[in-house]
């Protein structure tokens, strides 16, 4: 969830996209199944979600400091997720391989 949060994943199902991500593997981060994350999150209130967000930020900051990197670049435009039909939340964007999707 930490990685998903910082790259703007808006649907739990898309957490699957992170399972083979090189950075996720480099930091040995476990990516749980969307159904597991959903059950976990169903117990949260608004207050606990804000606390969770603060914890995410602190953990991410600690990971960055341990990495020794002076700066990072988060490239949020490099992945293309093709959807067919009228998927909720899907929008047309730039995809040079499948124009119009």
WOHU-V936840 format. One record per helix or strand. SS is the DSSP state (a for helix, b for strand). FROM is the first residue (numbers start at 1). LEN is the number of residues. If there is no record, write none. Layout:
BEGIN
ss,from,len
SS,FROM,LEN
SS,FROM,LEN
END
This chain:
BEGIN
ss,from,len
a,2,6
a,12,7
a,22,5
a,34,8
a,46,22
END
